[in-house]
Amino acid sequence: MCEILADRTRRIDKVEKMRIYAREGVRNVWHVDPIAQTLDIFRVEGRHWLLVDSFAGDERVRAEPFEALELELALVWSE
């Protein structure tokens, strides 16, 4: 699951939806913050979410569950 964080929905995305995703069996969640230019990777462990890694700026990322693919964050932030 990938959530694009926005000021209006940030609390819902980071709290309420994460609880629903864990309950429904979603294993991984990415939080993309286009303003801060950050990517946070989460994995569910039991009933709790573990922050696996965080990336920012123009890093090149190989993040679970898609480690086989390299994502160039600079392309994500470009208009």
C-alpha positions as a printed NumPy array, in Angstrom:
array([[  0.   ,   0.   ,   0.   ],
       [  1.275,   3.475,  -0.763],
       [ -0.133,   6.619,   0.832],
       [  0.654,  10.085,  -0.468],
       [  0.569,  12.24 ,   2.662],
       [ -1.246,  15.557,   2.494],
       [ -1.873,  18.089,   5.242],
       [ -5.643,  17.5  ,   5.149],
       [ -5.436,  13.72 ,   5.499],
       [ -2.094,  13.144,   7.252],
       [ -3.601,  12.098,  10.607],
       [ -6.09 ,   9.747,   8.953],
       [ -3.371,   8.192,   6.758],
       [ -0.862,   7.74 ,   9.594],
       [ -3.237,   6.523,  12.309],
       [ -6.688,   5.394,  11.259],
       [ -5.77 ,   3.815,   7.928],
       [ -2.711,   2.073,   9.383],
       [ -4.949,   0.308,  11.925],
       [ -7.306,  -0.773,   9.166],
       [ -4.445,  -2.013,   6.977],
       [ -2.986,  -4.102,   9.816],
       [ -6.397,  -5.564,  10.623],
       [ -7.008,  -6.434,   6.967],
       [ -3.645,  -8.12 ,   6.478],
       [ -1.707,  -5.497,   4.538],
       [  1.976,  -6.363,   5.091],
       [  3.749,  -3.198,   3.882],
       [  2.906,   0.495,   3.692],
       [  4.853,   3.314,   2.101],
       [  4.254,   6.899,   3.238],
       [  5.299,   9.367,   0.58 ],
       [  5.516,  12.994,   1.713],
       [  5.955,  15.189,  -1.376],
       [  6.424,  18.393,   0.663],
       [  9.182,  16.992,   2.891],
       [ 10.408,  14.792,   0.009],
       [ 10.549,  11.716,   2.215],
       [  9.616,   8.075,   1.851],
       [  8.979,   5.97 ,   4.977],
       [  8.701,   2.191,   4.65 ],
       [  6.65 ,   0.217,   7.19 ],
       [  6.155,  -3.524,   7.761],
       [  3.49 ,  -4.994,   9.999],
       [  4.761,  -7.142,  12.876],
       [  1.833,  -8.771,  14.629],
       [ -0.554,  -5.897,  15.333],
       [  2.115,  -3.192,  15.201],
       [  3.895,  -1.321,  12.438],
       [  7.685,  -1.318,  12.283],
       [  9.446,   1.558,  10.525],
       [ 11.857,  -0.368,   8.31 ],
       [ 13.63 ,   2.547,   6.643],
       [ 13.353,   6.187,   5.641],
       [ 14.66 ,   7.886,   2.532],
       [ 14.779,  11.497,   1.374],
       [ 15.735,  13.85 ,  -1.412],
       [ 17.283,  12.342,  -4.514],
       [ 18.281,   8.95 ,  -3.064],
       [ 18.004,   5.785,  -5.093],
       [ 15.85 ,   3.325,  -3.195],
       [ 15.422,  -0.436,  -3.098],
       [ 12.685,  -0.907,  -0.522],
       [ 10.561,  -3.843,   0.533],
       [  8.573,  -5.446,  -0.804],
       [ 10.006,  -4.277,  -4.147],
       [ 13.749,  -4.605,  -3.502],
       [ 14.301,  -5.927,  -7.035],
       [ 13.383,  -2.507,  -8.451],
       [ 15.36 ,   0.679,  -7.947],
       [ 13.304,   3.828,  -7.46 ],
       [ 14.938,   7.178,  -8.128],
       [ 13.248,   9.56 ,  -5.685],
       [ 14.256,  12.643,  -7.669],
       [ 11.79 ,  11.477, -10.345],
       [  9.024,  11.192,  -7.748],
       [  9.445,  14.802,  -6.652],
       [  9.843,  16.283, -10.134],
       [  6.917,  18.131, -11.615]])
